[in-house]
Structures are given as structure tokens and as C-alpha cells.
Amino acid sequence: MNSWIDRIRPGINKLLQKRETPDNLWVKDPDSGEMLYRVDLENSQWVTPSGRHMRIGPELRFRYLFDGESWLAIDTPKVVEDPLKFKDDKRYVDRLKDARAKTGRDDAMAIGYGKVGGSPAVALVQDFSFMGGSLGMAAGESFIKAAQEALDRKCPLICFTAAGGARMQEGILSLMQMPRTTLTIDALRRAGLPYIVVLTDPTTGGVTASYAMLGDVHIAEPGALIGFAGQRVIEQTIRQKLPPGFQRSEYLLEHGMVDIVVDRRELKATLARILGLLRA
């Protein structure tokens, strides 16, 4: 016969159980080191109280951009994997496998179609979490696919850039995407369709040297790193110390490299105004 303590033991154990706190409930502010409540960050579109615009992926970009948080996802093209059979300390195919497991996508680009403030638009988002958003054959083909969608639908193309440059594992095949995307932008221009670039942190290397700087309008998020070569490389080359804030959005705005710096929380409204003006 069980004693009374045996009968109430399950309830006591339940009360005394350690409550697990989700690992991602708090996020550390990269600037202040303060722990931020994740829900508050999500409500502020991942902009910290210190003003840091944290890196976000395509899903959130589309959600913050399109009316009603609704869009049509457009499949990205398939390409030959590892055409050079590249290997350094790890095989390229294994790096791709790891990146796909981490991000849940095939490569660094995502394409969506929807309305922004009532204006139809195709959006292309570069995901920095996929091998640093590097530009390879898949990214180049995705850019061309997004531009073709804009041509077919007779609407503007908005490109959110975020990249460390060309994908070294694809060698010259990666560099070939620079002129290919440039020719595609020229096709948009000939058709009279706007091409708008939103430069996010970071946008560097071959991406900056190609489609990131060929827009009709260039918008940058605050504090984004934008440039070709790294600051240390430049300083070693010119043997001079670079000024504070060099290669950041605000510096580029002062020197005429971008048209406007816009807080992420105001970005949709700004794009909607620009698209409305260009449509008119």
C-alpha cells in the first residue's frame, strides 16, 4: 500500500523540475554587450537600442518589405555543383552541404514577388549566412532569373546585397558572374524598368564591383560596411591611416556613393515612395 508521500511525489517532482530557458530567448547587443529580449528585437526589426542593424535573412527581408507580409516565392535555378572539384582544408561539396543544413536553402540568393506600398516588384535577397553571401554561379543565375522575372512582369527589381565577395571555390567561373549580371542590368535599363539596390552589412568585393553599384537608386542601411578591398589591405597599400568611419554607409553618403541612408524600420515606406514616383 502506497503512503501519502508516494501519492503526492509526482506533483512535488513537477514543482521542483528545473524550467528550461530557451537558448535564443536573449540576444547580446554587439555594441553595448547588453542582453536584449528577443521579442523586443523582433518587434524593432532586429535594430538594437544602440542603432545597430543586425544581419537578417531573406525570410525576414520579404516579411518586412511586402504588403501584408505576403509574397510569391520564386525558385532559384539549379547549377553544376563543384565544377572545379575544389578542395582546400575541406571539400567544396562538404562546405555546400554544411551551409545548406545551416540555412535551409540551396544557395545565397532568394527571390520573391509581391507589392510594396501597392506597387508590384521583384525582390532579390542575398543571404550572408550562406558562405558569406559569396557570389558564385548559383547566385549569378539567381540574379539573372530575378531580372528576367522583373522583365516578364514589367516591374522594378529590388536587390538587397550582403556579401563577402566572389566565391573562391569556383575560381574564374565566379568572376564571370560580374559581367553577366552587369549585362542583365543593362537589359532592365533598356526596358525602362527601375533597378533599386539596398546595401546591407556587409557588401564587399566583387559584388560591390558589379551589381551592387549599378542601381538607379542606392539605399544603404545605417552603419553598413560597403567597399571593395578591406580597410587593412588599403592602408597597407597606400601606407596611410584611413579616416574614421571609412567604408561605412554614412561616409559613402557624404562622398556621393549612395543616395540615402535609411533606417530599416523606415525602409518599406521609403521604397514604396520611390516606386510610386518611378511608376508615375
DODREN-641048 format. One record per residue: residue in three letters; x, y, z of N, C-alpha, C, O, CB in turn. Coordinates in steps of 0.05 Angstrom, whole numbers, padded with zeros to 5 digits, always signed. Glycine has a CB too. Layout:
% DODREN-641048
ALAXYZXYZXYZXYZXYZ...
END
This chain:
% DODREN-641048
MET+00017-00024+00000+00000+00000+00000+00018+00025+00000+00036+00027+00016-00019+00000+00025ASN+00012+00044-00019+00029+00068-00021+00022+00087+00001-00001+00091+00009+00025+00081-00048SER+00043+00100+00012+00039+00121+00032+00030+00146+00019+00031+00149-00005+00065+00125+00049TRP+00022+00166+00035+00012+00191+00024+00035+00206+00010+00030+00220-00010+00000+00209+00047ILE+00059+00202+00019+00082+00216+00006+00087+00205-00022+00094+00220-00040+00107+00213+00023ASP+00082+00179-00026+00084+00167-00053+00063+00179-00072+00068+00183-00095+00082+00137-00051ARG+00039+00184-00060+00018+00194-00077+00023+00223-00086+00014+00231-00108-00009+00192-00062ILE+00036+00239-00070+00040+00267-00077+00067+00272-00090+00073+00294-00099+00036+00285-00053ARG+00084+00251-00090+00111+00254-00100+00112+00265-00129+00128+00282-00135+00126+00227-00099PRO+00095+00255-00148+00096+00265-00175+00091+00295-00177+00104+00309-00193+00076+00250-00193GLY+00073+00304-00160+00067+00333-00160+00090+00349-00150+00096+00371-00160+00042+00339-00144ILE+00104+00339-00129+00127+00352-00117+00150+00353-00138+00163+00374-00142+00137+00338-00092ASN+00154+00330-00151+00175+00329-00171+00170+00349-00194+00189+00362-00204+00178+00301-00183LYS+00145+00352-00202+00138+00371-00223+00144+00399-00215+00154+00415-00231+00109+00368-00231LEU+00138+00406-00190+00143+00433-00179+00173+00439-00178+00182+00461-00183+00131+00436-00152LEU+00189+00418-00171+00217+00422-00167+00234+00419-00193+00258+00424-00193+00227+00402-00147GLN+00220+00411-00215+00235+00408-00240+00247+00434-00249+00234+00455-00247+00216+00396-00262LYS+00271+00433-00260+00284+00456-00270+00271+00465-00296+00268+00450-00314+00314+00451-00274ARG+00262+00490-00296+00249+00500-00320+00271+00508-00340+00289+00524-00334+00231+00524-00314GLU+00269+00497-00364+00289+00503-00384+00283+00529-00398+00260+00535-00406+00289+00480-00406THR+00303+00546-00400+00301+00572-00414+00311+00568-00442+00334+00559-00446+00316+00594-00399PRO+00295+00576-00462+00305+00573-00490+00332+00587-00494+00336+00609-00483+00284+00583-00510ASP+00350+00575-00509+00376+00586-00513+00375+00613-00528+00392+00630-00524+00393+00567-00529ASN+00354+00617-00544+00353+00641-00561+00334+00662-00550+00326+00679-00565+00345+00633-00588LEU+00327+00660-00524+00309+00679-00513+00321+00707-00510+00308+00727-00512+00299+00670-00485TRP+00348+00708-00507+00362+00733-00504+00384+00735-00526+00396+00715-00533+00375+00736-00476VAL+00388+00759-00535+00409+00764-00556+00427+00786-00546+00418+00806-00536+00395+00772-00583LYS+00453+00782-00549+00473+00801-00540+00476+00824-00560+00480+00819-00584+00500+00788-00535ASP+00474+00848-00550+00479+00872-00567+00509+00873-00573+00525+00874-00555+00470+00898-00552PRO+00516+00872-00599+00545+00872-00607+00560+00897-00598+00584+00897-00595+00547+00868-00637ASP+00545+00919-00595+00558+00945-00588+00561+00948-00558+00583+00954-00548+00542+00968-00599SER+00539+00946-00543+00539+00952-00514+00545+00927-00497+00552+00929-00474+00513+00964-00506GLY+00541+00903-00509+00544+00879-00493+00519+00873-00476+00518+00852-00462+00568+00881-00475GLU+00499+00890-00478+00474+00886-00463+00458+00862-00474+00458+00858-00498+00457+00912-00463MET+00445+00847-00456+00428+00826-00465+00400+00837-00472+00387+00849-00455+00426+00803-00443LEU+00392+00831-00496+00366+00842-00506+00346+00820-00509+00352+00798-00517+00370+00856-00533TYR+00321+00826-00501+00300+00807-00502+00293+00803-00532+00287+00822-00546+00275+00817-00486ARG+00293+00778-00540+00290+00771-00569+00264+00783-00580+00263+00792-00603+00290+00741-00572VAL+00242+00781-00565+00216+00791-00575+00218+00821-00581+00206+00830-00601+00194+00786-00554ASP+00232+00836-00564+00235+00865-00568+00251+00870-00594+00245+00888-00609+00249+00878-00544LEU+00272+00853-00598+00288+00856-00623+00271+00850-00648+00273+00865-00668+00312+00837-00622GLU+00254+00830-00646+00237+00823-00669+00218+00845-00675+00212+00851-00698+00222+00797-00663ASN+00207+00858-00654+00188+00880-00657+00201+00904-00669+00188+00921-00682+00175+00887-00631SER+00228+00907-00665+00242+00930-00676+00257+00923-00702+00275+00937-00711+00262+00941-00656GLN+00249+00900-00715+00261+00891-00740+00291+00886-00737+00306+00892-00756+00255+00911-00762TRP+00299+00877-00714+00327+00870-00709+00345+00894-00710+00368+00892-00720+00336+00849-00728VAL+00335+00916-00701+00351+00940-00697+00354+00944-00667+00334+00947-00653+00338+00966-00710THR+00379+00944-00656+00383+00946-00628+00379+00974-00617+00378+00993-00633+00412+00936-00621PRO+00376+00978-00591+00373+01004-00580+00397+01023-00586+00393+01047-00587+00369+01003-00550SER+00420+01011-00591+00444+01027-00597+00444+01035-00627+00461+01050-00636+00469+01012-00591GLY+00424+01025-00643+00422+01032-00671+00435+01012-00690+00434+01016-00714+00435+01058-00675ARG+00447+00991-00679+00459+00970-00696+00438+00955-00712+00419+00945-00700+00476+00951-00679HIS+00441+00954-00738+00423+00939-00755+00435+00911-00758+00454+00907-00773+00419+00952-00783MET+00424+00892-00743+00435+00865-00743+00428+00851-00770+00408+00857-00783+00424+00849-00719ARG+00445+00832-00777+00441+00818-00802+00417+00800-00801+00413+00785-00781+00467+00802-00809ILE+00401+00800-00822+00377+00783-00823+00376+00770-00850+00389+00778-00869+00351+00800-00818GLY+00361+00748-00852+00359+00732-00876+00336+00739-00894+00321+00758-00888+00358+00703-00869PRO+00333+00725-00917+00312+00731-00936+00284+00730-00926+00267+00747-00933+00315+00712-00959GLU+00278+00711-00908+00250+00708-00898+00241+00734-00885+00219+00744-00890+00248+00685-00879LEU+00258+00745-00867+00251+00770-00853+00251+00793-00872+00234+00811-00870+00270+00775-00830ARG+00270+00794-00891+00271+00816-00911+00244+00817-00926+00232+00839-00929+00294+00812-00931PHE+00235+00794-00936+00210+00794-00951+00187+00802-00933+00169+00816-00941+00205+00766-00963ARG+00187+00792-00908+00165+00799-00890+00163+00828-00884+00141+00840-00883+00168+00783-00864TYR+00186+00841-00881+00186+00870-00875+00181+00887-00900+00174+00910-00898+00213+00878-00863LEU+00185+00875-00924+00183+00890-00948+00155+00890-00961+00144+00911-00968+00203+00880-00968PHE+00143+00866-00963+00119+00863-00980+00094+00869-00964+00092+00863-00940+00118+00835-00991ASP+00074+00880-00977+00048+00887-00965+00035+00862-00954+00035+00840-00967+00030+00900-00986GLY+00024+00864-00930+00010+00842-00918+00028+00818-00911+00019+00796-00906-00012+00833-00935GLU+00055+00823-00911+00074+00802-00906+00068+00778-00924+00071+00755-00916+00074+00793-00877SER+00061+00784-00949+00053+00763-00968+00069+00766-00994+00070+00788-01005+00023+00763-00973TRP+00080+00744-01003+00095+00745-01028+00095+00718-01042+00090+00698-01029+00124+00755-01023LEU+00102+00718-01067+00105+00693-01083+00134+00686-01083+00151+00702-01094+00093+00696-01111ALA+00142+00663-01072+00170+00654-01073+00175+00643-01101+00160+00626-01111+00175+00633-01051ILE+00197+00652-01113+00205+00643-01139+00230+00625-01137+00250+00633-01125+00211+00667-01158ASP+00228+00602-01148+00250+00582-01146+00276+00593-01159+00274+00606-01181+00243+00555-01159THR+00298+00588-01147+00324+00596-01159+00334+00574-01177+00329+00550-01171+00345+00603-01136PRO+00349+00580-01197+00359+00560-01217+00379+00541-01204+00394+00548-01186+00371+00573-01241LYS+00379+00517-01215+00400+00497-01207+00424+00500-01225+00422+00506-01248+00388+00468-01210VAL+00448+00496-01213+00473+00498-01228+00490+00474-01222+00484+00459-01204+00488+00525-01221VAL+00511+00470-01238+00530+00449-01234+00545+00454-01207+00556+00476-01204+00550+00446-01258GLU+00546+00434-01190+00559+00438-01164+00589+00430-01167+00596+00410-01180+00546+00421-01143ASP+00606+00446-01154+00634+00440-01153+00646+00433-01180+00658+00412-01184+00639+00417-01134PRO+00644+00452-01200+00654+00446-01227+00684+00443-01228+00694+00430-01246+00646+00468-01245LEU+00699+00454-01208+00728+00453-01208+00738+00431-01190+00763+00427-01187+00739+00480-01200LYS+00720+00416-01177+00728+00395-01157+00747+00407-01137+00769+00396-01132+00741+00371-01172PHE+00739+00430-01125+00756+00446-01108+00758+00433-01080+00739+00423-01069+00746+00474-01107LYS+00782+00435-01069+00787+00426-01042+00809+00442-01029+00831+00444-01041+00793+00395-01041ASP+00805+00453-01006+00827+00465-00990+00830+00447-00965+00839+00425-00967+00821+00495-00983ASP+00823+00458-00942+00824+00440-00918+00798+00424-00916+00794+00408-00898+00829+00456-00893LYS+00779+00430-00935+00753+00417-00935+00743+00417-00964+00748+00436-00979+00733+00431-00916ARG+00729+00396-00972+00718+00395-00999+00696+00415-01002+00680+00420-00984+00708+00367-01005TYR+00695+00427-01026+00674+00448-01031+00646+00436-01028+00628+00449-01018+00678+00459-01059VAL+00642+00411-01038+00616+00398-01035+00608+00396-01006+00584+00397-01000+00616+00371-01049ASP+00627+00391-00988+00621+00389-00960+00614+00416-00948+00596+00418-00931+00644+00377-00945ARG+00627+00437-00958+00620+00464-00949+00592+00472-00957+00577+00483-00942+00641+00485-00960LEU+00585+00464-00981+00558+00469-00991+00537+00454-00974+00516+00465-00967+00555+00461-01020LYS+00544+00429-00968+00526+00413-00952+00521+00425-00924+00499+00426-00914+00537+00384-00949ASP+00543+00435-00912+00541+00447-00885+00525+00473-00887+00508+00478-00869+00569+00453-00874ALA+00529+00489-00907+00515+00515-00910+00485+00510-00915+00469+00525-00904+00527+00531-00933ARG+00479+00490-00929+00450+00483-00935+00437+00473-00909+00413+00480-00904+00448+00463-00957ALA+00451+00458-00894+00440+00448-00869+00435+00471-00849+00416+00472-00834+00458+00427-00856LYS+00453+00490-00849+00452+00513-00831+00430+00533-00838+00416+00543-00821+00479+00528-00831THR+00426+00538-00864+00407+00559-00873+00381+00548-00883+00361+00562-00884+00420+00575-00894GLY+00380+00523-00892+00356+00512-00903+00351+00521-00932+00328+00517-00941+00333+00519-00886ARG+00371+00532-00945+00367+00540-00973+00390+00529-00990+00411+00521-00980+00366+00571-00975ASP+00385+00529-01017+00405+00517-01035+00430+00534-01038+00452+00523-01040+00392+00512-01062ASP+00427+00560-01038+00450+00577-01041+00444+00604-01029+00425+00607-01013+00458+00580-01071ALA+00459+00625-01036+00459+00650-01022+00436+00669-01030+00432+00689-01017+00484+00664-01025MET+00422+00663-01052+00401+00681-01062+00373+00671-01057+00369+00646-01057+00406+00687-01091ALA+00354+00689-01053+00326+00683-01052+00310+00704-01068+00318+00727-01067+00316+00681-01022ILE+00289+00695-01082+00274+00714-01099+00245+00713-01090+00234+00692-01085+00276+00706-01128GLY+00233+00737-01089+00205+00739-01082+00191+00760-01099+00204+00779-01108+00201+00746-01053TYR+00165+00757-01104+00149+00776-01119+00125+00784-01102+00111+00767-01091+00140+00765-01147GLY+00119+00810-01101+00096+00819-01086+00092+00849-01090+00103+00860-01110+00099+00813-01056LYS+00077+00861-01072+00072+00890-01075+00085+00905-01051+00084+00896-01029+00042+00896-01076VAL+00096+00928-01058+00108+00946-01038+00093+00972-01039+00097+00988-01057+00139+00949-01043GLY+00077+00977-01019+00061+01001-01019+00042+01002-01043+00036+01024-01054+00078+01026-01019GLY+00033+00979-01052+00015+00977-01075+00029+00974-01102+00015+00969-01122-00002+01001-01076SER+00055+00978-01102+00070+00976-01127+00082+00947-01130+00096+00939-01112+00092+00997-01129PRO+00077+00933-01152+00089+00907-01156+00119+00909-01159+00129+00928-01171+00076+00893-01180ALA+00133+00889-01148+00162+00889-01150+00173+00861-01146+00161+00845-01132+00175+00909-01130VAL+00196+00856-01159+00211+00831-01154+00234+00838-01135+00247+00858-01139+00222+00818-01181ALA+00238+00823-01114+00259+00828-01095+00279+00804-01095+00271+00781-01095+00248+00833-01066LEU+00304+00811-01094+00326+00791-01093+00341+00796-01067+00351+00819-01063+00344+00792-01119VAL+00344+00776-01050+00358+00779-01025+00382+00761-01023+00379+00737-01028+00338+00774-01001GLN+00404+00772-01016+00429+00757-01013+00432+00750-00983+00431+00767-00966+00454+00773-01023ASP+00436+00724-00978+00437+00714-00950+00467+00711-00942+00481+00693-00951+00422+00687-00947PHE+00476+00729-00924+00504+00728-00916+00510+00703-00900+00534+00695-00898+00510+00753-00899SER+00490+00691-00887+00496+00667-00871+00502+00643-00888+00512+00623-00878+00472+00661-00853PHE+00497+00644-00915+00505+00623-00933+00532+00629-00945+00534+00643-00965+00483+00618-00955MET+00553+00618-00933+00581+00621-00943+00587+00651-00948+00599+00658-00968+00585+00605-00968GLY+00579+00668-00929+00585+00696-00931+00572+00710-00954+00581+00730-00964+00615+00700-00933GLY+00549+00698-00963+00535+00711-00986+00551+00712-01011+00545+00728-01029+00526+00738-00979SER+00572+00695-01013+00591+00697-01035+00578+00693-01063+00558+00677-01066+00613+00677-01032LEU+00589+00707-01082+00578+00707-01109+00591+00684-01125+00614+00684-01132+00583+00733-01123GLY+00574+00664-01131+00582+00642-01148+00563+00638-01171+00547+00656-01176+00584+00616-01131MET+00565+00616-01184+00547+00611-01207+00518+00611-01199+00501+00622-01214+00554+00584-01221ALA+00511+00599-01177+00483+00598-01168+00472+00626-01162+00450+00632-01170+00481+00580-01143ALA+00489+00642-01149+00480+00670-01143+00477+00686-01169+00458+00701-01172+00500+00684-01124GLY+00496+00682-01188+00494+00696-01213+00469+00689-01229+00455+00706-01240+00519+00691-01230GLU+00463+00662-01230+00440+00653-01244+00414+00663-01230+00394+00669-01244+00440+00622-01246SER+00415+00664-01204+00391+00674-01189+00386+00704-01195+00363+00712-01198+00395+00670-01159PHE+00408+00719-01197+00405+00748-01204+00392+00750-01231+00374+00766-01235+00433+00762-01203ILE+00402+00735-01251+00391+00736-01278+00362+00727-01278+00345+00739-01292+00408+00718-01297LYS+00355+00706-01262+00327+00697-01261+00309+00719-01249+00287+00723-01259+00326+00671-01243ALA+00319+00733-01228+00303+00754-01216+00298+00777-01235+00276+00788-01237+00316+00764-01190ALA+00319+00784-01250+00317+00805-01270+00298+00797-01292+00282+00814-01302+00344+00812-01282GLN+00299+00772-01301+00281+00763-01322+00252+00763-01312+00233+00769-01327+00288+00734-01331GLU+00247+00756-01286+00221+00758-01275+00210+00787-01275+00187+00792-01282+00221+00748-01246ALA+00228+00806-01269+00220+00834-01270+00214+00842-01299+00195+00858-01303+00243+00852-01259LEU+00229+00833-01318+00224+00839-01346+00197+00827-01355+00181+00840-01368+00246+00828-01364ASP+00192+00802-01347+00167+00789-01355+00143+00802-01342+00122+00804-01355+00168+00759-01348ARG+00146+00810-01317+00123+00822-01303+00122+00853-01306+00104+00866-01297+00126+00816-01273LYS+00142+00864-01320+00144+00893-01326+00142+00909-01300+00126+00927-01297+00121+00901-01345CYS+00160+00901-01281+00160+00915-01255+00189+00919-01246+00207+00907-01258+00145+00898-01234PRO+00194+00936-01226+00221+00941-01217+00234+00917-01203+00220+00898-01194+00221+00965-01197LEU+00260+00917-01202+00276+00897-01187+00289+00911-01164+00303+00931-01167+00297+00883-01206ILE+00286+00900-01140+00299+00910-01115+00318+00889-01106+00311+00866-01102+00278+00917-01093CYS+00343+00896-01103+00364+00877-01095+00376+00885-01068+00386+00907-01065+00386+00876-01116PHE+00374+00867-01049+00386+00870-01022+00413+00856-01022+00414+00831-01023+00368+00860-00999THR+00435+00871-01022+00461+00859-01024+00473+00853-00996+00469+00869-00977+00480+00877-01039ALA+00488+00831-00994+00502+00825-00969+00522+00803-00977+00515+00780-00981+00483+00815-00946ALA+00548+00810-00979+00567+00790-00989+00596+00797-00981+00603+00821-00977+00565+00788-01019GLY+00611+00776-00979+00640+00780-00974+00656+00780-01000+00680+00783-01000+00650+00758-00957GLY+00642+00778-01023+00655+00779-01049+00650+00754-01065+00630+00740-01061+00685+00782-01045ALA+00668+00749-01085+00665+00726-01102+00672+00700-01087+00686+00700-01067+00684+00729-01127ARG+00661+00677-01097+00665+00651-01084+00690+00639-01095+00691+00630-01118+00641+00633-01088MET+00711+00638-01079+00737+00629-01088+00737+00600-01098+00753+00593-01115+00758+00633-01067GLN+00719+00583-01087+00719+00555-01094+00709+00551-01123+00712+00529-01134+00700+00540-01076GLU+00699+00572-01136+00691+00569-01164+00709+00585-01183+00703+00586-01207+00662+00579-01167GLY+00730+00597-01172+00750+00610-01189+00739+00629-01209+00723+00646-01203+00766+00589-01203ILE+00749+00627-01234+00741+00645-01256+00711+00644-01262+00700+00663-01271+00757+00639-01281LEU+00699+00621-01257+00670+00618-01261+00654+00637-01243+00633+00646-01250+00661+00589-01257SER+00665+00642-01220+00653+00661-01201+00656+00690-01212+00637+00705-01212+00665+00659-01173LEU+00680+00696-01221+00685+00723-01231+00669+00729-01256+00663+00752-01262+00715+00727-01237MET+00663+00709-01272+00647+00713-01296+00618+00723-01290+00605+00734-01307+00645+00687-01311GLN+00609+00719-01265+00582+00729-01258+00581+00759-01256+00559+00771-01258+00574+00717-01231MET+00604+00772-01253+00604+00802-01252+00595+00814-01279+00577+00830-01279+00632+00812-01245PRO+00607+00807-01302+00597+00818-01327+00570+00808-01335+00554+00822-01347+00617+00812-01349ARG+00563+00783-01327+00537+00772-01334+00515+00788-01320+00494+00794-01332+00535+00742-01326THR+00518+00794-01294+00498+00809-01280+00497+00838-01291+00475+00850-01292+00503+00809-01250THR+00520+00849-01299+00520+00876-01310+00504+00877-01336+00489+00897-01339+00550+00884-01315LEU+00507+00858-01353+00491+00857-01378+00461+00854-01372+00445+00865-01387+00501+00834-01396THR+00455+00840-01351+00427+00836-01344+00414+00863-01335+00392+00869-01341+00424+00815-01322ILE+00430+00878-01319+00420+00904-01310+00416+00923-01334+00397+00939-01334+00441+00917-01291ASP+00434+00920-01354+00431+00936-01378+00404+00930-01392+00392+00947-01404+00454+00932-01397ALA+00396+00904-01392+00371+00896-01404+00347+00909-01389+00328+00918-01402+00368+00866-01403LEU+00349+00911-01363+00328+00925-01347+00327+00954-01355+00305+00966-01358+00333+00922-01317ARG+00350+00966-01358+00351+00995-01365+00339+01000-01392+00324+01019-01396+00380+01004-01364ARG+00345+00983-01412+00334+00986-01439+00304+00983-01439+00290+00995-01455+00347+00966-01458ALA+00294+00966-01420+00265+00962-01419+00251+00984-01402+00227+00984-01400+00259+00935-01406GLY+00267+01003-01391+00256+01024-01375+00245+01016-01348+00227+01028-01337+00234+01037-01390LEU+00257+00994-01337+00248+00984-01311+00269+00992-01290+00293+00988-01293+00245+00953-01312PRO+00260+01003-01267+00278+01012-01246+00293+00988-01233+00282+00967-01229+00264+01028-01225TYR+00318+00993-01226+00334+00974-01211+00344+00989-01186+00360+01007-01188+00358+00963-01228ILE+00334+00980-01163+00340+00993-01138+00357+00975-01120+00350+00951-01117+00314+01001-01123VAL+00378+00985-01110+00397+00969-01093+00395+00979-01064+00396+01002-01058+00426+00972-01103VAL+00391+00960-01046+00392+00965-01017+00418+00952-01007+00420+00927-01006+00367+00954-01002LEU+00437+00968-00999+00463+00958-00990+00462+00952-00960+00456+00970-00944+00486+00978-00996THR+00466+00927-00952+00465+00920-00924+00493+00910-00915+00511+00907-00931+00444+00898-00919ASP+00496+00906-00890+00522+00899-00878+00527+00869-00880+00510+00853-00871+00523+00908-00849PRO+00550+00861-00891+00569+00877-00907+00565+00873-00937+00554+00852-00945+00598+00870-00899THR+00572+00892-00953+00572+00889-00982+00600+00896-00992+00608+00919-00992+00550+00908-00995THR+00615+00875-01000+00643+00879-01007+00651+00863-01031+00635+00848-01042+00661+00872-00983GLY+00676+00867-01040+00689+00851-01061+00675+00853-01088+00666+00875-01096+00689+00822-01053GLY+00674+00831-01102+00663+00831-01129+00634+00839-01132+00626+00848-01153+00667+00804-01141VAL+00619+00836-01110+00591+00845-01110+00590+00875-01112+00574+00886-01127+00576+00834-01086THR+00606+00888-01096+00608+00917-01097+00618+00927-01124+00609+00947-01134+00626+00928-01075ALA+00636+00911-01136+00647+00919-01162+00629+00912-01185+00636+00917-01208+00674+00904-01166SER+00605+00902-01180+00587+00896-01202+00559+00906-01195+00554+00930-01194+00586+00865-01207TYR+00540+00888-01191+00512+00896-01189+00504+00913-01165+00483+00926-01165+00495+00872-01190ALA+00521+00913-01144+00514+00930-01121+00516+00959-01126+00503+00975-01113+00532+00922-01098MET+00532+00967-01145+00537+00996-01150+00526+01004-01178+00535+01025-01188+00566+01002-01148LEU+00507+00989-01189+00497+00996-01215+00467+01002-01215+00453+01002-01235+00502+00973-01234GLY+00457+01009-01191+00428+01014-01188+00421+01042-01198+00438+01060-01201+00420+01011-01160ASP+00395+01046-01203+00384+01072-01209+00383+01089-01183+00386+01113-01183+00357+01071-01223VAL+00377+01075-01161+00376+01087-01135+00392+01069-01116+00388+01044-01116+00347+01091-01125HIS+00409+01081-01099+00425+01065-01080+00417+01074-01052+00420+01097-01044+00455+01069-01084ILE+00406+01055-01037+00398+01059-01009+00416+01042-00992+00423+01020-00999+00368+01052-01004ALA+00425+01053-00969+00442+01038-00951+00429+01037-00923+00418+01057-00914+00470+01049-00950GLU+00432+01015-00909+00424+01014-00881+00446+01027-00864+00469+01026-00871+00419+00984-00872PRO+00438+01040-00842+00458+01053-00825+00480+01035-00816+00476+01012-00808+00444+01065-00801GLY+00505+01045-00817+00528+01031-00806+00538+01007-00823+00556+00993-00814+00522+01021-00780ALA+00526+01003-00846+00534+00980-00863+00562+00984-00874+00570+01006-00882+00514+00976-00886LEU+00577+00962-00874+00604+00962-00886+00601+00958-00916+00589+00939-00925+00622+00940-00874ILE+00611+00978-00932+00608+00977-00961+00635+00984-00973+00645+01006-00968+00585+00996-00971GLY+00646+00966-00989+00671+00972-01001+00681+00949-01019+00667+00929-01021+00692+00979-00980PHE+00704+00953-01031+00715+00931-01047+00736+00916-01031+00731+00894-01021+00728+00943-01073ALA+00760+00928-01027+00781+00915-01011+00777+00922-00981+00764+00942-00975+00809+00923-01021GLY+00788+00906-00964+00787+00911-00935+00803+00935-00927+00822+00942-00941+00795+00887-00920GLN+00796+00947-00904+00810+00971-00895+00839+00966-00890+00856+00983-00896+00797+00981-00869ARG+00846+00943-00878+00875+00937-00873+00891+00935-00898+00913+00945-00900+00877+00911-00857VAL+00879+00923-00919+00893+00920-00945+00897+00947-00957+00919+00953-00968+00876+00902-00964ILE+00878+00965-00956+00880+00991-00967+00902+01007-00953+00918+01020-00965+00853+01006-00966GLU+00902+01006-00926+00922+01021-00910+00950+01011-00916+00969+01027-00918+00916+01018-00880GLN+00953+00985-00920+00980+00974-00926+00988+00982-00954+01012+00986-00959+00979+00943-00924THR+00969+00985-00972+00975+00993-01000+00983+01022-01002+01003+01029-01015+00952+00987-01018ILE+00967+01040-00990+00972+01069-00993+00990+01079-00971+00999+01102-00971+00946+01084-00993ARG+00996+01062-00951+01014+01070-00928+01003+01094-00914+01019+01112-00906+01042+01074-00938GLN+00977+01095-00910+00965+01117-00895+00942+01106-00878+00931+01085-00884+00954+01139-00915LYS+00936+01121-00857+00914+01113-00839+00888+01124-00851+00887+01148-00859+00919+01124-00811LEU+00868+01108-00853+00843+01116-00865+00826+01131-00844+00829+01127-00820+00827+01092-00875PRO+00809+01150-00853+00793+01166-00835+00772+01149-00820+00765+01127-00829+00779+01188-00849PRO+00763+01158-00796+00743+01143-00781+00717+01140-00797+00709+01158-00812+00737+01158-00755GLY+00705+01116-00795+00680+01111-00809+00683+01105-00838+00663+01103-00853+00662+01135-00806PHE+00708+01103-00847+00713+01096-00876+00699+01070-00883+00700+01051-00868+00743+01094-00881GLN+00686+01070-00907+00671+01048-00918+00645+01042-00903+00633+01021-00907+00689+01023-00917ARG+00636+01060-00887+00610+01057-00874+00590+01074-00889+00597+01093-00903+00611+01065-00844SER+00564+01066-00886+00543+01079-00902+00544+01110-00901+00542+01123-00921+00516+01070-00891GLU+00547+01120-00877+00546+01149-00873+00569+01163-00887+00566+01185-00898+00547+01156-00843TYR+00593+01150-00887+00616+01161-00901+00611+01161-00931+00618+01180-00945+00642+01145-00894LEU+00600+01139-00942+00594+01138-00970+00572+01158-00979+00573+01168-01001+00585+01109-00977LEU+00553+01163-00961+00533+01183-00967+00546+01211-00970+00539+01226-00988+00511+01184-00945GLU+00564+01217-00951+00577+01243-00952+00594+01247-00977+00597+01269-00987+00595+01247-00928HIS+00604+01225-00988+00621+01226-01012+00607+01218-01038+00620+01212-01058+00645+01208-01007GLY+00581+01217-01037+00565+01213-01062+00564+01185-01073+00557+01182-01096+00576+01230-01082MET+00570+01165-01056+00570+01138-01066+00543+01125-01063+00536+01106-01077+00591+01122-01052VAL+00527+01134-01044+00499+01125-01041+00480+01149-01041+00489+01171-01035+00496+01108-01015ASP+00455+01144-01047+00436+01166-01049+00423+01173-01022+00417+01196-01016+00414+01159-01068ILE+00419+01152-01005+00405+01157-00980+00412+01135-00960+00415+01112-00968+00375+01160-00984VAL+00413+01141-00935+00416+01121-00913+00389+01120-00899+00380+01140-00889+00440+01128-00894VAL+00378+01096-00897+00351+01093-00886+00350+01072-00864+00360+01050-00868+00331+01086-00908ASP+00338+01079-00842+00334+01060-00820+00316+01038-00831+00297+01043-00846+00321+01074-00796ARG+00321+01013-00823+00306+00990-00832+00276+00993-00827+00260+00984-00843+00317+00965-00819ARG+00270+01005-00805+00241+01008-00798+00227+01028-00816+00202+01028-00816+00239+01017-00769GLU+00242+01044-00830+00230+01063-00849+00235+01055-00878+00227+01069-00897+00242+01091-00845LEU+00247+01032-00882+00256+01024-00909+00232+01018-00927+00232+01026-00950+00274+01000-00907LYS+00212+01003-00917+00189+00997-00934+00175+01022-00944+00169+01025-00967+00170+00979-00919ALA+00171+01041-00926+00157+01065-00933+00173+01081-00953+00162+01093-00972+00151+01083-00908THR+00200+01081-00950+00217+01096-00968+00216+01083-00996+00214+01097-01016+00246+01096-00958LEU+00218+01056-00997+00217+01042-01022+00190+01046-01036+00189+01049-01060+00223+01012-01018ALA+00169+01046-01020+00142+01050-01032+00140+01077-01045+00128+01080-01066+00120+01047-01010ARG+00151+01098-01032+00150+01125-01044+00166+01126-01070+00157+01137-01090+00161+01146-01024ILE+00190+01114-01069+00207+01114-01093+00194+01099-01116+00194+01108-01139+00235+01101-01086LEU+00182+01076-01110+00169+01060-01131+00145+01075-01142+00140+01074-01166+00160+01033-01120GLY+00130+01089-01124+00107+01104-01133+00115+01127-01152+00102+01132-01172+00092+01116-01110LEU+00137+01140-01145+00147+01162-01162+00157+01151-01189+00151+01163-01210+00170+01177-01148LEU+00172+01129-01188+00182+01118-01213+00160+01107-01231+00162+01108-01256+00202+01096-01207ARG+00139+01096-01219+00116+01086-01235+00102+01109-01248+00094+01107-01271+00097+01070-01217ALA+00099+01131-01234+00086+01154-01245+00101+01166-01268+00093+01186-01280+00082+01176-01223
END
